[in-house]
Amino acid sequence: MRLVASIATALLLITLTGCASRRDMETLQSDMDEVKTRILGMEKDISGVKNLTQEEMTRRLAEFQKEMDSVRKGTADLQATLDSARVDMQSLTGKIDDVAIQAKKPAEDISLLKEDTNRRLTAFEERLLKVEKGLEDLQKNVADLKTAATETPEALYQKALDTFRSGDTQKARELFNKFLERYPKHELAANAHYWVGETYYGEKNYDQAILAFQEVIKNYPDKEKAPAAMLKQALAFRALGDTKSARYVLKKLIEEHPVADEVKTAKEKLKEFK
């Protein structure tokens, strides 16, 4: 429409100015007719497009409604299927729980049986260890009895004394104690007690040495090892810093055993205390 208006305006201007020729007028008229024809064609086309669009929209709406109906039906069918599956699942879950309970019971029984078996095995192993230890002790006792049957008291005493002189005070003490256990009334018992004291004294275990020497002093006062035991007991007291007890034992040694060989040493030690 703007094109037609422009052409009309141009025609009016040409007419007013008086500059237009007939040929020009005809050309303008021809252009006007062509424009009108084109406009009519365009209006027809636009009307057709409008109608076509409305039909297309109607058709598509119909198709969409059809699809929606189909989807609704499919959704309803799917919901029904899901509900049925849910019921089946609940039933299956119940069955699985029942099976799990039934399967769990034997497992628990097996676990309890296993624990009981392990407990019994542990107890059996402990008893077996005790039996084995008892057998070892019995074999050791039998061996000791066999040795005792073939070994004289003097031989055992001499073995202990040789062990002490070799420097193995602990082993020597074990042998002297074994001698005392087997032969507590033997004439060498006082000597064995004395040498037990010497093993402790050599290890600087002065408290135990004093007790061992006391066994000789108290129970065997008339034996030749009694003065020696008193002298070493006094030295043990001095090693512990108890000079009062050491002085007392030395004086007692000199008084009770005036002719013993240890008296000379005892007097010298008393001088050192002054």
C-alpha positions, 0 to 999 in steps of 0.5 A: 500500500505504501508503494501505491501511495508513493506512485500516486504522489509521484503522478500528482507531482508530475501533473502539477509541474507540467513536466510529464509527457503522455508516454510517462503517464502511460508508463506510470499507469501500467506500473499502477496496474501491475502493483494492484495485480500484485497486491490482489495476489498477495491478499489472496495468498495471505488469505490462503495461508490463514486458512491453511494455518487454521486447518493445520492447527486443527489437524495437529490439535486433533493429532495431539489430542489423540496422542494424549489419549493414547498416553493416558491409556498407556499410563493407566496400563503402566500404573496397573502393571506397577500396582501388580508388580508391587503386590508381587514384590511384597509377596516375594519379599515375605517369602525371602524373609521366611527363607532368610529366617530358615537359612539363618537358624542352621547358620547360628546352630553351626556357629554355636557348634563351631564355638563349642568345638573350638572351646573343647579343642582349647581345653583338650590342648591345655590338658594335653600340655599339662599331661606332656609337662607331667610326663617331662617332670616324671621322666626327670624324676625317674632320671634323678632317681636312677642317678641317685641310685647309682651316684653316692652322696660323696660323689654328688657332694664332690660334683657340686664342689667341683662345679663351684670351683669352676666358677658356676655358682648357680649350678653349684648351688643347685647341686648342693641343695639337691645333696641336702634334699637327698641326704639332710642327715649326712655328715657333709650336710654342714659343709653343703650349707656352708658352700651354699652360703659361699655361692651367694657371697660370691654373687654379692647376694649378702643377705642370702649368704648370711642366712645360709651361713646361719644354718651352719652356725645354728644347726652345726655349731660343733662342725669344723665349718662353723667357725668358717661360717661365722667369719664369712657371715661377719664379712657379709654384715660388713659388706652390707655396712652393718659393722655392729653385727659384724663385730658381734659375730667376730667376737663370738667366733673368738670366744666360742672357737678360740683354737680355730684357724679363723680366729687369727683372721677374726682378730685382724678384722676387729682391729680394722673396725676400730 
